[in-house]
């Protein structure tokens, strides 16, 4: 429900929600089966691997239109 509220607030400000960030504790920075079952094709998913409480790898993924798999996307981090 918080996600829907955030999307509505963004639209009221003429902004678009383009991605979703989450972490995978003690697992790789790639989508899980749960992610595949719950994702939407029009968002980018940023996944952060956290090993023993320490942030490690980060990657970006986009779900295919047919919802069968994710493809890795470019991720560029820049200062503001």
C-alpha positions in Angstrom: 0.0 0.0 0.0 2.9 2.4 0.7 4.1 1.8 -2.9 0.7 2.9 -4.3 0.6 6.0 -2.1 4.2 6.9 -3.2 3.2 6.5 -6.9 0.0 8.7 -6.4 2.1 11.4 -4.6 4.6 11.4 -7.4 2.0 11.8 -10.1 0.4 14.7 -8.2 3.8 16.4 -8.5 4.1 15.6 -12.2 6.8 13.0 -11.4 7.1 9.3 -12.3 8.1 6.5 -10.1 10.6 4.6 -12.4 12.1 2.0 -10.1 12.0 0.0 -6.9 15.0 -0.6 -4.6 15.3 -3.5 -2.2 18.1 -5.5 -0.5 18.8 -9.2 -0.4 20.4 -10.1 2.9 23.1 -12.8 2.5 22.0 -13.4 -1.1 23.3 -12.2 -4.5 22.3 -8.8 -6.1 20.0 -10.4 -8.6 16.2 -11.0 -8.6 14.8 -13.9 -6.7 11.9 -16.2 -7.7 9.7 -14.1 -5.3 10.8 -10.9 -7.2 9.9 -12.6 -10.5 6.5 -13.5 -9.2 5.7 -10.0 -7.9 7.4 -7.6 -10.3 5.9 -5.4 -13.0 7.6 -5.0 -16.4 7.5 -1.2 -16.5 9.8 -0.6 -13.5 13.6 -0.9 -13.0 14.5 -3.0 -9.9 17.6 -2.1 -8.0 18.9 -5.0 -5.9 21.6 -4.6 -3.2 23.4 -7.6 -1.9 24.1 -7.3 1.9 26.6 -9.9 3.2 26.8 -10.2 7.0 25.2 -6.8 7.4 27.6 -5.1 5.0 26.4 -3.6 1.6 28.2 -5.3 -1.3 27.1 -5.5 -4.9 24.3 -3.6 -6.5 22.6 -4.3 -9.8 19.6 -3.1 -11.9 17.0 -5.3 -13.6 14.0 -5.0 -15.8 11.3 -7.6 -16.1 10.5 -8.8 -19.7 7.0 -7.9 -21.1 5.9 -11.5 -21.0 7.0 -11.7 -17.3 9.2 -14.8 -17.9 12.6 -13.4 -16.8 14.6 -10.4 -15.9 17.3 -8.8 -18.0 20.2 -6.9 -16.3 20.1 -3.2 -17.1 22.8 -0.5 -17.0 23.3 1.1 -13.6 25.1 4.4 -13.3 25.5 6.1 -10.0 26.4 9.7 -10.0 26.7 12.5 -7.5 24.0 15.1 -7.2 
